Amino acid sequence: MTDPIRIAIVDDHPMVAEGIEAILESYDDIEVVATLSSGQDIIDKAPALDPDVILLDLNMPGIGGLSTTEILLERRPDTRILILSMHDSPEYISSALGHGAMGYVLKDVPTEEIKRAIDAVGRGERYLCTGAQGSLAPDTRDGRVQLTNREQTILLQLAQGRSNKEVAQALDISVRTVETHRKNIKRKLGISSTAGLTRYAMEHGVLQGTGVSL
């Protein structure tokens, strides 16, 4: 029997958080390890809680969901974040994905869809609920590469021929974090070599500072 998926719920509305917790605890393959009310809480407690998936609200007092996502992924690149929000506008959804969230689910979806989203994100797959997917422009849906802002920065550094150690020093992060980002970039782009990354960067204008095609 496989271990249950460890979930942390982060929402500043207690009734919402408790409702989601009650729903998820009905599944044998899910363990809710914490219900927190702010971005700062999950940033501080993530190392000890070690959740597999974080369900994160976007609009919270203090550090918002987007900044929380970016900070969590900077410190723990393997973290999988699923945004659970009431906002279905393309700007919110694209921003969340651009900051590194693996999935986006609207709060009014059926319970079964939240569970499907958790399962997909837990497997390392991107998940957009039907309402969220319908809000996006066609070229931002499945099938196009979605690199986070940090991955774009690291891709540029690697394409310029810098080593993992040099990138780590330039960005003031650990070598292990660079290695994890590098692995994720290669997986997302379907590229196995550094030469391939450089070629991709040239073809998509990264080396000219025009950004990665998303």
N, C-alpha and C positions, 0 to 999 in steps of 0.2 A: 504494500500500500504506500502510495506517494505521500509526502508531507503536505499538509494543507497550505494554501497560499496565504501568506501573512499580509494583512491589510491594515493600513493606518488611514483613518478618516479625519480630514481637516476641514472644518466648516464652523464659522462663528455663530451659526444659528443652532442652538442646542436641540431643538425639536427635529430639525432636518438631520443632524448628525446621529441622534439617537434612533430616528426612524430607519436610516440606512443601516445602522449597526444591527437593529433588530431583524431586518430583512436578511442581511448577510449571514448572521449567526444561525439561520435556519439551514444553511448549506454545510454539509459535513466536510467539504474540501476547502473551506475558508475559515481562517482564524483572524478575528479582529484584535489586533495587538494594542491599539490605542484609538481614542476618539479625542481629538485636539481642536482648539478653537482659534488658532492663529498660525500664520506662517512661521513666526519666530519659534513657536513651540515645536513644530516638526523639524525645523532646522537644528534646534538644540538637541532634540531627542532621537533623531533618526539613527545615529550611530548605535545607540543602546537598543533601540526597538528593532532595528534591522528588518524593516518591512520589505516584502517582495514588490508590492504595488501600493502607491499612495493615491488615495482619492482626495482630490484637492479642489476646493472652491476657488473661484477667481477673485471675487470681490470680498476682501476681508480688511478690517482695520489694521493699521501698521504696515507690515510688509505684505503686499498683494500677492495673488497667486502666480503671476508671471515672474516677478522677482524671486519668489520662493522657489519656483521651478528651476530658475537659472542657478541660484545659489546651491540648491540640493545637487544638481547635476555637476556643478563645478567640483563639489566636495566628494560626491559619490556617483561617478559617471554611469554605473550600472543600474541606478535607481530607475524604476519604471513609474511614470506619473500619468494618472488618468484624471483629466479635468471633468468635474461634475458641476455643471453650471446651468443657470436659467437663461443665459444669453445665447441666441442662435445666429447672431450677425456674423458675416464672413470675417470682419475685422477681428473679432474676439477669437474665432476658431483658428484663423491663420496665425495670429500672434501666439496663441498657445502652442501650436505645432512648431512655429519658428523658434520658440524658446526651449523646445525639447520635449514637450509632452508627447506621450505615445498614443494617447487617445483622448476623445472629447465626447462626452455624453450629456444630454440635456436632463435636467432633474425630473422632468415629467414623463420620462420613458418608462415602460413596464419593467417590473423587477427582473424579469428574465433577460432583458437587454443589458441591464447593469451587470448581471452575472456573465453574459457573453463577452462584454467589454473587458471585464476583469480577467477572464480566461485568456482572451486574445493578447492583451497587454502583458499578462504573466508569461506568455510564450514568446514575448519579444516582437509581437506583431502590432501594427498600427490599427486602431479601431476608431471609426467615426459612426455615431448613431445615425439613423436614417435622416432625422431632421437636420443634424449638423452637416452631413454630407451634401444634402440638397442645397445648403446655403452657400457652399463653396463654388468658386468658378471652376469650370471643367479642368483647367490645367493644374489645379492644386489638389485634385482628388487622387485616388490610387493610381500608381503607374509613373508618377514623377518623383524624382529624388527630393527628399525633405531633410536637408542638413540644418542642424541648429546653428545659431550665431557663432557659438564657440567652435563647432566643427568647421565652419567656413574659415575662421581665423587660423585654426590649426592646419587645415588643408593648404592655405596660402603659405604658411611657414614651411611645411613639408615640401611643397612644390618648388620652393626656393632653394631646396637642397639641404635644409637644416636637419640635424639629427634630433632624436627624441630629447636628448639632454639639452641641446641648444634651445629647442622649443620650450622646454620646461623652464629654463632660466629666463627666457624672453618674456614668458607669460606669468612667471612667478607661481607655477604649479608643480606638482611632483612629476617625476618621469613616469611613474605608474599611471597617473591620470592621462598623460599624453599617449601612452601605449594603448590605454583603453579607448580613448577617442579615435586613435588611428585605426584600431580594429573595427570600431563601429562605422567609421567612414568607409573603409574598404568593403564592409558587409553591405552597407546601404548602396554603394555605387557598383557593387559586383566586380571590384578590382582587387587583384591579388598582389600587385607589385608597386613599389614606389615610383617606378617609371610610368606605370599606368596612371597613378595619381597625378603626376606631373603633366602627362598628356591630357588628362581630363581637365585639369586646371587651365591649361593653355586653350583648349577647345571651348571652354565656357567663360573665358575672360577673367578668370580669377587673378592671374598674374598681372593683368592690366588694372586690377583694383575695381572691376565692375561687378564683382559679386558672383556667387554661384547661382546657376539657373535652377529655380525651384519649380 
